[in-house]
């Protein structure tokens, strides 16, 4: 009960500010990841440089009311596997282990429906340095007028990097250059991939036989170290040379074991050998050891080109290729070609006729064909000719030509294909020639020209082929937009003329073509027909869900629209209210109903009884879809004004604080006027809440409303719930959590000093995004195992009880790790401020101490204000840093660990004052305060005066 009394809300006047609080979106991009550097760019805001493999984290900080929605997009490269297809809707964009292909320009788009969207961009430059590749080439040419040969050697060093790499050539440990050695040229060749630098050794001399190192550097950008590769040039250096143990074309029978040896005949240094297969990888079971390749029990699928490659980075790689052919035959087909000269499509006595036979074989040219008539070998004559290669047909096709066809030529012809002497089965195909042998016709069965099925069901498309012999049917799609069949092929063969589809989808709808194949039948113009596939699917409607607001007594029209479906018409529409069936709307003319693509329901007046959920089920004879409408006269939710910086106010000499609550009303004119707001305040982790009504006058769109919530207990956080009320009743509630922020004991704008004596450390907090934390300690609490010759013995006062902030650089800390200490948020009320503090930087491995200013005017932006690095001896020294924040701000002390464990840094006595710093700046290397020499500190009672004045100023 006592807690409830303490939480009673004071009757502080309620304020309404004027129009214009709705503000268009503004955006700013800041980085929070592992950036190497962020620099200005003359094209965009900034260039964000990051090392490949690090984490990219960009934040789009937005202002505006209502709070804008953020969307990230990108150009020039791929941000992630799916980034080009979908946007990222989040204020923070994070990419783990960024790759070089993910560099480019990133765009942050913020919009809140007020004015035009805000679009900002930043260019991400991914830095990398690959291992260099060093190759050696040489030329040997006659020199006119001399009886010797000049040998010139080129050492080519290539690397991929960003930014462009710098090359350094060394002979042994000596750096080479044009000016120092006439026998050396260093240049960049044209038309090369990557970055290349060539070292040319002209007319080799004895001293040129040495070790050469190519060192590449990106000048330590992003901490990327230099890389190098070394080659030993001798008088025996030579490119690789190879020979094969078999012929370049190797024909084997299936089931045999194949062994191929690739023998080195030259090369210094010793080349490396590697086997590859094209197309595809080496067969399963194949074993490549050095220059020997073994394939056990070889099969037809193992045919292909096998490449043996030798490399030693001298000259071009040596390559030998074996074309392995495994004997096989498949797909025996035939064709009947009537008299071509007379352009006939039928078999007629007295005209010529040609029978053709073909098999797909490896090797194709080794196939032999034999023709038989009625079981006996066909005898060649003037009227019966056999040719092996018909220029009008595929390679190695045998044709039997019958000149001036006689009745006696009718019969059964058999074509047999074989590999003589090879254990491969023969293939044969039979052709019957008679008066009944007629060319094909194709047609669609009656009633099957249009096939209508429901989505998800099987479908069968059918074409009938007549004729003798009857060829297979080839299916394809007519629609250019959908060139492929559902199987993923452009052409599909069916021996019975039926194309079967297991589960049809709406995108399979369209026209399908069936046609006769030229093989296994007459070699004449294909016959074709078409079948239309009509896939029916349930309707898709809009809106799927809609919130409809209207003032009491006003009419409402609800419309459910059919977007797509097959059939594309509404067969029936059923309306329900709170699950109960409603009587059908008034009938419409039949013609209009047939063409209708929407269903409507009109409510003459919105009342409490007619408010609720309405459901419209639309059917198109295949299925149904539902539109949902939530109809009411309740007010929309309020929208909290989040752009107010640090609205906490502390009460003088008390343990209570107040909070300035600000909000606007979303679409106040959509319903009846808001009469009052119901405010509920509940301390977190407790159940009881204090409730109060806040009366208001006419609330207009964009009007800023304000209320001061008082008697909140330090340091608790609270949940605030705000609900608008109209004549209809309660509207939509909005909630937010408010947190207490420490305004007392912090270095405030009146110039009080923070000595870090309190465990609350003046409201400072540890940054959650850094690598480790600052610690509060004194001479009595510091670790007895602390490394000697680093860190302060006491605080600035020189007393063992005095505290200071300190970071330890011993393990597990590593070079470059950061610790950040962040101040409370200050409202800027002056143009200039001065930050004064003492620092202690003693140890041979001292890193850096930075002072940053985090501005929150148009987003969060950290700016460097002061920096110091290196050992400054074992004394406390003072710094005065001028800052001029443009809006609410925080100060950040950032410590960066150096190269070793003797690098501890400490700070103490931080003061923030309005106005400029002393004109005569202290030398940062000059001792300002010796331990124990500082004046006594003011008592806590002396500090309350300035604090009270400051708090009274805030209340006004």
Secondary structure as UniProt FT lines:
FT   HELIX           2..6
FT   STRAND          15..16
FT   STRAND          23..31
FT   STRAND          35..40
FT   STRAND          46..51
FT   TURN            52..53
FT   STRAND          56..65
FT   STRAND          69..75
FT   TURN            81..85
FT   STRAND          92..95
FT   HELIX           100..102
FT   STRAND          104..111
FT   STRAND          118..129
FT   STRAND          133..142
FT   TURN            144..145
FT   STRAND          149..159
FT   STRAND          161..162
FT   STRAND          166..171
FT   TURN            172..173
FT   STRAND          174..175
FT   TURN            178..180
FT   TURN            182..183
FT   STRAND          184..187
FT   STRAND          195..201
FT   HELIX           206..208
FT   STRAND          211..217
FT   TURN            219..220
FT   HELIX           221..223
FT   STRAND          227..232
FT   TURN            235..236
FT   STRAND          238..244
FT   STRAND          249..252
FT   TURN            254..255
FT   STRAND          258..268
FT   STRAND          272..278
FT   TURN            284..285
FT   STRAND          287..289
FT   TURN            290..291
FT   STRAND          292..295
FT   HELIX           300..302
FT   STRAND          304..311
FT   STRAND          318..326
FT   STRAND          328..338
FT   TURN            340..343
FT   TURN            349..350
FT   STRAND          353..362
FT   HELIX           364..366
FT   STRAND          368..373
FT   TURN            374..375
FT   STRAND          376..377
FT   STRAND          384..387
FT   TURN            391..392
FT   STRAND          398..402
FT   HELIX           407..409
FT   STRAND          411..418
FT   TURN            420..421
FT   STRAND          427..433
FT   TURN            435..436
FT   STRAND          438..443
FT   TURN            446..447
FT   STRAND          450..454
FT   TURN            455..456
FT   STRAND          459..462
FT   STRAND          464..468
FT   STRAND          473..477
FT   TURN            481..482
FT   TURN            486..487
FT   STRAND          492..494
FT   TURN            495..496
FT   STRAND          498..501
FT   HELIX           506..508
FT   STRAND          510..516
FT   STRAND          521..522
FT   STRAND          528..542
FT   STRAND          545..549
FT   TURN            552..553
FT   STRAND          556..566
FT   STRAND          572..577
FT   TURN            578..579
FT   STRAND          580..581
FT   HELIX           590..595
FT   STRAND          598..603
FT   TURN            608..610
FT   STRAND          612..619
FT   STRAND          624..632
FT   STRAND          638..640
FT   TURN            642..643
FT   STRAND          648..650
FT   TURN            652..653
FT   STRAND          656..665
FT   TURN            666..667
FT   HELIX           668..670
FT   STRAND          676..683
FT   TURN            684..685
FT   STRAND          689..695
FT   TURN            701..702
FT   STRAND          705..713
FT   TURN            714..715
FT   STRAND          718..726
FT   TURN            727..728
FT   STRAND          729..738
FT   STRAND          750..754
FT   TURN            759..760
FT   HELIX           761..763
FT   STRAND          765..766
FT   TURN            768..769
FT   STRAND          775..777
FT   TURN            779..781
FT   TURN            784..785
FT   TURN            796..797
FT   TURN            800..801
FT   STRAND          804..807
FT   TURN            811..812
FT   TURN            815..816
FT   STRAND          818..822
FT   STRAND          833..841
FT   TURN            844..845
FT   STRAND          848..855
FT   STRAND          861..869
FT   STRAND          876..883
FT   STRAND          889..896
FT   STRAND          905..914
FT   TURN            924..925
FT   TURN            931..932
FT   HELIX           940..955
//
